[in-house]
Amino acid sequence: MTDDAANHGYPRPQFRRDAWHSLDGAWDFALDRDARHSAPAAVAFDRTITVPFAPETPRSGIADTGLYAACWYRRTFDAPR
């Protein structure tokens, strides 16, 4: 991918907020095809996904168009005060 999804900016400029921060970008990701897991601690995050793209799309970095019951996302960040 040549451009960074995190640099696309807020999608609705007429609704800008002073304290708004984008969470677009790289997230830890895992497919849970049979929805076996009920808590993040049990999940093996084995991939990275580019948010805001859906896992089915090539731009997400996953490009998995199969059927799955659940998927997991994880990211750490400092929440604004």
C-alpha positions as CSV (number, residue, x, y, z in Angstrom):
1,M,0.0,0.0,0.0
2,T,1.4,3.3,-1.0
3,D,-0.6,5.7,1.2
4,D,-1.2,5.7,4.9
5,A,-4.9,5.3,5.9
6,A,-4.2,7.2,9.1
7,N,-3.4,10.3,7.1
8,H,-6.8,10.5,5.3
9,G,-8.2,12.7,8.0
10,Y,-11.7,13.1,9.4
11,P,-14.3,11.9,6.9
12,R,-16.8,14.6,7.6
13,P,-15.1,18.0,7.9
14,Q,-18.3,19.8,8.7
15,F,-18.5,17.8,11.9
16,R,-14.9,18.5,13.1
17,R,-14.3,18.5,16.9
18,D,-11.4,20.0,18.7
19,A,-10.8,16.9,20.8
20,W,-11.3,14.3,18.0
21,H,-8.4,11.9,17.3
22,S,-8.4,9.3,14.5
23,L,-7.9,5.6,15.3
24,D,-7.3,4.7,11.7
25,G,-4.1,2.9,11.0
26,A,-2.5,-0.5,12.0
27,W,-4.4,-2.7,14.5
28,D,-3.6,-6.2,15.8
29,F,-6.2,-8.5,14.2
30,A,-7.4,-12.1,14.4
31,L,-10.1,-14.1,12.6
32,D,-12.3,-16.3,14.8
33,R,-14.0,-18.3,12.1
34,D,-16.2,-20.3,14.6
35,A,-16.6,-17.6,17.3
36,R,-14.8,-19.8,19.8
37,H,-13.3,-17.0,21.9
38,S,-15.2,-14.8,24.4
39,A,-12.4,-12.7,25.7
40,P,-9.4,-11.0,24.1
41,A,-6.9,-12.8,26.3
42,A,-7.7,-16.1,24.6
43,V,-7.2,-14.7,21.1
44,A,-4.0,-15.2,19.1
45,F,-3.6,-11.9,17.3
46,D,-1.6,-13.1,14.4
47,R,-2.2,-10.4,11.8
48,T,-2.2,-6.7,11.3
49,I,-5.2,-4.9,9.7
50,T,-5.3,-1.4,8.3
51,V,-8.4,0.4,9.8
52,P,-10.8,1.7,8.5
53,F,-10.8,-1.0,5.8
54,A,-12.9,-4.1,6.2
55,P,-11.0,-7.4,6.4
56,E,-12.6,-8.5,3.1
57,T,-10.9,-5.7,1.2
58,P,-7.3,-5.8,-0.2
59,R,-6.6,-2.4,1.4
60,S,-7.1,-3.8,4.8
61,G,-4.0,-6.0,4.3
62,I,-6.2,-9.1,5.2
63,A,-8.3,-9.6,2.0
64,D,-10.1,-12.6,3.3
65,T,-13.5,-13.0,1.7
66,G,-14.4,-16.3,3.4
67,L,-17.1,-16.7,6.0
68,Y,-16.2,-16.2,9.7
69,A,-18.4,-15.7,12.7
70,A,-16.2,-13.2,14.5
71,C,-13.1,-11.1,14.2
72,W,-11.0,-9.4,16.9
73,Y,-9.2,-6.0,16.8
74,R,-6.7,-4.7,19.3
75,R,-4.7,-1.5,19.6
76,T,-3.2,0.5,22.4
77,F,-3.2,4.3,22.5
78,D,-3.2,7.2,24.9
79,A,-6.7,8.5,25.3
80,P,-6.9,12.3,25.1
81,R,-7.8,14.2,28.3
